[in-house]
Amino acid sequence: MMSDKNKYKVDEKGMYGRFGGAFIPEMLQPNIENLKNVYLDIINSDAFQKEYKSLLKDYVGRPSPLYFAKRLSEKYDTNIYLKREDLNHTGAHKVNNTVGQILIAKHMGKDRIIAETGAGQHGVATATACALMGLRCVVYMGEIDIKRQAPNVARMKMLGAEVVAATSGSKTLKDATNEALRDWICNPEDTFYLIGSVVGPHPYPDMVARLQAIISEEIAWQIKEKTSKDYPDYVVACVGGGSNAAGSFYHFMDDERVNLIAVEASGMGVDSGETAATIALGDLGVIHGSKTFLMQSDDGQITEPYSISAGLDYPGIGPLHAHLHDTKRASILSATDQDALDSAMELTQLEGIIPALESSHALAVLKKKKFKKNDSVVITLSGRGDKDMETYMKHFGF
Ligand SMILES: *Cc1c(COP(=O)(O)O)cnc(C)c1O
């Protein structure tokens, strides 16, 4: 029987309620078993914690500030705090996870890292951590994505990674994933597969959530320092796969006083056919080795997602978030491209912070929900907007 306290944590079988698990080809079983058997012992060891915390502090630049956004708060007549993951080294939350998994790989004696990437953000965060540790790095990327994301491809190469084009199928993320899995099957001895969000077969969703949990660990003490209460009334984050949201929620999941809101990207609109609103549209299925909600056609083909923000355009959602939705522990809202653009401009002009397009979806909550005057609302700013300037220029006509 699951204790009440761990209602939202993964169980021994790798399930979050009816979601999660490890639906993988038999040839991958040994790799996954091996990781599953060691990851908790490594993460909980003193040696890992010491090195991880030290790198988070001096390399990533943590703790990231919890910033009281005064002018934004005045406008919405509530108290808005921004969790500044945009100030991390490399400009987003992804590095918390890649630095952590690189250390796990090192503890397992692996010296070759593989990853897949869509827009290139996870590829860059992975190549960064590999350069830091002097490990070999191979990043699989769809041929079309390589053309679309030239600056990130250049960053990865400069960081010493080998970028391999996936040339099959739609030549995008899911084809890159297939190539990475094939590589892992062929190289079980020396290779560690580094996944970028709370997705994939167990234990990845739990492992990545634990590595991103530093976000809520910091929010908990930071909010206490800044307000008269030791918890926020709301925590809000955007969801692609769900890692910055999982990290922002982690230490509050069992505290029902804290309302959790995840915002997914509805692109041109939930019913437009050009969307990534997985919870709004999705049904149960298996994607990337995990049972969860995903967007699929009537005959069970995964639908190509769309969002203005490359980091949110994923056709599934992590099993933890499917469970948080199923149990009504979290509310899942959605924001369109236009909502995100409006919120990006608003934050920039009221606070002097240019947010990533992904994070702008979380900010759009302010236009969708009325908060009370005394509420403290923490919104995770998952990344900075430098990478999105081209999109902003196009849409705002600069
Ligand atoms: C990748 C990315 C996301 C989406 O990923 P999650 O796993 O859902 O957090 C959100 N924001 C930024 C800035 C990103 O780079």
The ligand as a Tripos MOL2 file, in Angstrom:
@<TRIPOS>MOLECULE
LIG
   15    15     1     0     0
SMALL
NO_CHARGES

@<TRIPOS>ATOM
      1 C1         13.3980   22.7490  -22.6600 C.3       1 LIG1
      2 C2         12.7580   23.9050  -22.0390 C.ar      1 LIG1
      3 C3         11.4660   23.8250  -21.4660 C.ar      1 LIG1
      4 C4         10.6180   22.6040  -21.5260 C.3       1 LIG1
      5 O1         11.1110   21.4710  -20.8960 O.3       1 LIG1
      6 P1         10.5110   20.8890  -19.5460 P.3       1 LIG1
      7 O2         11.1320   19.5610  -19.4250 O.co2     1 LIG1
      8 O3          9.0150   20.8200  -19.6980 O.co2     1 LIG1
      9 O4         10.8930   21.8140  -18.4500 O.co2     1 LIG1
     10 C5         10.9600   24.9550  -20.8420 C.ar      1 LIG1
     11 N1         11.6550   26.1170  -20.7940 N.ar      1 LIG1
     12 C6         12.8840   26.2340  -21.3380 C.ar      1 LIG1
     13 C7         13.5900   27.5390  -21.2510 C.3       1 LIG1
     14 C8         13.4690   25.1450  -21.9810 C.ar      1 LIG1
     15 O5         14.6900   25.2700  -22.5270 O.3       1 LIG1
@<TRIPOS>BOND
     1     1     2 1
     2     2     3 ar
     3     2    14 ar
     4     3     4 1
     5     3    10 ar
     6     4     5 1
     7     5     6 1
     8     6     7 2
     9     6     8 1
    10     6     9 1
    11    10    11 ar
    12    11    12 ar
    13    12    13 1
    14    12    14 ar
    15    14    15 1
@<TRIPOS>SUBSTRUCTURE
     1 LIG1         1 GROUP 0 **** ****
